[in-house]
Amino acid sequence: MRGAADSRRGVALVATAALLWSSSGLFIKILPLGALQIACLRSAVAALVLVGAVAWRGRLSALRLDALGWACAAAYAGVLVFFVAATKLTTAANAIFLQYAAPIYLVFLEPRVFNRRIHPRDLVAVGLTLAGMSLFFVGRLQAGGLAGNLLGVASGVCLALFTLALKLMGTRNPDRDPVGAIALGNLLVALLCAPLALPGLRPTLGQGAILLYLGAFQIGLAYLLFNAGMRRLSATVAVVTGTLEAIFNPIWVFLGIGERPSGWAIAGGLIVLGVIGWYALAGGRQEAAATAA
């Protein structure tokens, strides 16, 4: 009973994190600021929150990163910047669904790094996801929409690299808290974007409140909740629960500003999410069978 209750709590924590993450699309859309300005200030706040959390827990050693840790932080910085830019240039649905194709890139990266073979299930997942992604580029696309879609793809690639680096860190040092890489990834975004983002920037009180929310809650608190939930769940359950972000992100944007993704994009998004759910659950069953054997 205790195990089941612990699992339910883990699902609740990850679901809450996913719902906080999902609010980014609406607020990025309504802020009348440039992508680099939003990324810079949001990440500056997030870095302060996460470093504060590390200090409060007495684990400042997590901020001392080796080369792999810095690679992880750099990949995460790419996720943050590319996603904000994609959301500004294309629909929120396109940006989040293209980012969520990240697990498919790992099909080719993980076997090389962890010396495992590619299963037929992997290739089927790649083919279906690429088919779904192609639907985002169907129909009339303005230059901005095309650029936004490509930035969404770049965000997904960075997310795959970040996930891979995070997994490598956990394999080499299971006791190391990954929050250090997350905090320094946000710090990298703030520092690199600052020269272009800060000159002439004068956010209003309302804009400042939104930026504080995005940094403190949508990134900072959400990551802490996700990390706490992951300790109580299998990776499969966490991945499937985390897809709530991709489902609710375009819903909030539609309710807030009436932005409607194209029918092709909706179809492509459903394919991508469906493949991710099937792939994660099939992988979980395979791991369970291997453990039982």
C-alpha positions in Angstrom: 0.0 0.0 0.0 2.8 2.4 0.9 4.4 1.7 -2.5 1.2 2.5 -4.3 0.7 5.7 -2.3 4.3 6.7 -3.1 3.7 6.1 -6.8 0.5 8.2 -6.7 2.4 11.0 -5.1 5.1 10.8 -7.7 2.6 11.0 -10.5 1.0 14.0 -8.8 4.3 15.8 -8.5 5.3 15.1 -12.2 1.8 16.1 -13.4 2.0 19.4 -11.5 5.5 20.1 -13.0 4.1 19.3 -16.5 1.2 21.7 -16.0 3.6 24.4 -14.9 5.8 23.8 -17.9 2.7 23.9 -20.1 2.0 27.5 -19.2 5.1 28.8 -21.0 3.5 29.0 -24.4 0.7 31.4 -23.4 3.0 33.8 -21.4 5.7 33.8 -24.1 3.0 34.7 -26.7 1.5 37.5 -24.7 4.8 39.1 -23.6 5.6 42.0 -26.0 9.3 41.3 -25.7 11.8 39.6 -27.9 12.7 35.9 -27.6 16.2 36.7 -26.2 14.8 39.1 -23.7 12.3 36.6 -22.4 14.9 33.8 -22.4 17.4 36.0 -20.6 15.2 37.3 -17.7 13.3 34.0 -17.3 16.5 32.0 -16.9 18.1 34.6 -14.6 15.2 34.2 -12.2 15.3 30.4 -12.6 19.0 30.2 -11.9 18.6 32.2 -8.7 15.7 29.9 -7.5 17.6 26.7 -8.3 20.9 27.9 -6.8 18.9 29.0 -3.7 17.3 25.5 -3.5 20.7 23.9 -3.7 22.2 26.1 -1.0 19.2 25.6 1.2 19.7 21.8 1.0 23.4 22.2 1.7 24.5 20.7 -1.6 26.5 23.5 -3.2 28.9 20.8 -4.5 26.3 20.0 -7.1 27.3 23.3 -8.8 30.8 22.1 -9.4 30.5 20.5 -12.9 33.0 18.4 -14.9 33.1 18.5 -18.7 30.0 16.2 -19.0 28.1 18.4 -16.6 28.9 21.5 -18.6 27.9 19.7 -21.8 24.6 18.9 -20.1 24.1 22.5 -19.0 24.9 23.8 -22.6 22.4 21.4 -24.1 19.8 22.5 -21.7 20.5 26.2 -22.5 19.9 25.4 -26.1 16.5 23.8 -25.2 15.5 27.0 -23.4 16.5 29.5 -26.1 15.3 27.6 -29.1 12.0 26.8 -27.5 11.2 30.5 -26.7 12.3 31.6 -30.2 10.2 28.8 -31.8 7.1 29.8 -29.7 7.5 33.4 -30.9 7.7 32.4 -34.6 5.3 29.6 -35.0 2.2 28.3 -33.1 2.7 27.1 -29.5 1.4 23.7 -30.6 4.1 23.3 -33.3 6.8 24.4 -30.9 6.0 22.0 -28.2 5.1 19.0 -30.3 8.4 19.3 -32.3 10.3 19.6 -29.1 8.6 16.4 -27.8 10.1 14.4 -30.7 13.3 14.4 -28.7 13.0 10.7 -27.6 13.2 9.6 -31.2 16.6 11.2 -31.7 17.8 9.2 -28.8 17.1 6.0 -30.7 20.2 6.7 -32.7 22.3 8.3 -30.0 21.8 5.9 -27.1 23.0 2.7 -28.9 26.3 4.4 -29.7 26.9 5.8 -26.2 25.6 2.8 -24.2 26.6 0.1 -26.6 23.1 -1.4 -27.1 21.5 -2.6 -30.3 18.7 -0.9 -32.1 15.4 -2.9 -31.8 12.8 -3.1 -34.6 10.4 -1.2 -32.2 12.9 1.7 -32.3 12.9 2.0 -36.1 9.1 1.8 -36.2 8.9 4.7 -33.6 11.3 6.8 -35.7 9.4 6.3 -38.9 6.0 7.1 -37.4 7.4 10.2 -35.6 9.1 11.5 -38.7 5.8 11.1 -40.5 4.0 13.0 -37.8 6.7 15.8 -37.8 6.4 16.2 -41.6 2.7 17.2 -41.1 3.8 20.4 -39.3 5.3 21.6 -42.6 2.2 20.9 -44.8 0.3 23.7 -46.2 1.2 27.4 -46.6 4.0 28.5 -44.4 5.3 32.0 -44.0 9.0 32.6 -43.5 8.5 33.1 -39.8 6.4 29.9 -39.4 9.0 27.8 -41.2 11.8 29.3 -39.1 9.8 28.7 -36.0 9.2 25.0 -36.9 13.0 24.5 -37.6 13.8 26.1 -34.3 11.3 23.7 -32.7 13.2 20.8 -34.2 16.5 22.3 -32.9 14.9 22.5 -29.4 14.0 18.8 -29.7 17.6 17.9 -30.7 19.0 19.9 -27.8 16.5 18.2 -25.5 17.7 14.8 -26.7 21.3 15.7 -26.1 20.5 17.1 -22.7 18.6 13.9 -21.8 21.6 11.8 -23.0 24.1 13.8 -21.0 21.9 13.6 -17.9 21.6 9.9 -18.2 25.4 9.6 -18.6 25.9 11.7 -15.5 23.6 9.5 -13.5 25.4 6.3 -14.8 28.8 7.6 -13.8 27.8 9.2 -10.5 24.4 8.1 -9.3 24.6 10.2 -6.1 25.2 13.5 -8.0 22.2 15.9 -8.0 21.5 17.0 -11.6 20.0 20.3 -10.4 23.5 21.8 -10.7 23.5 21.3 -14.5 19.9 22.8 -14.7 20.9 25.8 -12.6 24.0 26.5 -14.6 22.2 25.9 -17.9 19.8 28.7 -17.0 22.8 30.9 -15.9 24.4 30.3 -19.3 21.2 31.5 -21.1 21.1 34.6 -18.9 24.8 35.5 -19.5 24.9 34.7 -23.2 21.6 36.5 -24.0 22.3 39.6 -21.8 24.4 41.6 -24.3 21.6 41.5 -26.9 18.6 41.4 -24.5 19.3 44.0 -21.8 20.1 47.2 -23.7 17.0 49.4 -23.8 14.9 46.8 -21.9 12.3 48.4 -19.6 9.7 45.8 -18.7 6.5 47.1 -17.1 5.3 45.9 -13.7 3.0 43.4 -15.3 5.6 42.1 -17.7 8.1 41.8 -14.8 5.5 39.8 -12.8 5.1 37.4 -15.7 8.9 37.0 -16.1 9.2 36.3 -12.4 6.5 33.6 -12.7 8.2 32.0 -15.7 11.5 31.8 -13.9 10.5 31.0 -10.4 7.5 28.7 -11.0 7.4 27.6 -14.7 11.1 26.5 -14.6 12.4 26.6 -11.0 9.6 25.1 -9.0 8.5 22.8 -11.8 12.0 21.2 -12.1 12.2 20.7 -8.3 8.7 19.0 -8.4 9.7 16.9 -11.4 12.9 15.8 -9.7 11.1 14.8 -6.5 8.5 12.9 -8.5 11.1 11.0 -10.5 12.5 9.5 -7.3 9.1 7.7 -6.8 8.5 6.6 -10.4 9.9 4.6 -13.2 11.2 6.5 -16.2 8.4 5.2 -18.3 5.6 6.5 -16.0 7.4 9.9 -15.7 7.7 10.3 -19.5 4.1 9.4 -20.1 2.9 11.7 -17.3 5.1 14.5 -18.6 3.3 14.5 -22.0 0.6 16.5 -20.2 2.8 19.5 -21.0 2.4 19.0 -24.7 -1.3 18.5 -24.4 -2.1 21.5 -22.2 0.4 24.0 -23.7 -1.6 24.7 -26.9 -4.9 24.5 -24.9 -3.8 27.4 -22.6 -2.7 29.4 -25.7 -6.1 28.8 -27.4 -8.0 29.8 -24.3 -5.8 32.8 -23.7 -5.4 34.4 -27.2 -7.4 32.1 -29.5 -4.4 30.8 -31.5 -5.5 27.7 -33.4 -3.0 25.2 -34.7 -3.7 23.9 -38.2 -5.5 20.6 -38.7 -2.3 19.1 -40.1 -0.4 20.2 -37.0 -3.0 18.7 -34.7 -2.8 15.4 -36.6 1.0 15.5 -36.5 1.0 16.3 -32.8 -1.4 13.4 -32.0 0.9 11.0 -33.9 4.0 12.2 -32.1 2.4 12.0 -28.6 0.8 8.6 -29.5 4.2 7.2 -30.6 5.9 8.6 -27.5 3.3 7.0 -25.2 3.4 3.6 -27.0 7.3 3.7 -27.2 7.6 4.5 -23.5 5.1 1.9 -22.4 6.5 -0.8 -24.7 10.0 -0.1 -23.3 8.7 -0.3 -19.8 7.2 -3.7 -20.4 10.4 -4.9 -22.1 12.5 -3.8 -19.1 10.1 -5.4 -16.6 10.3 -8.7 -18.5 14.1 -8.5 -18.6 14.2 -7.9 -14.8 11.8 -10.8 -14.1 13.9 -13.1 -16.2 
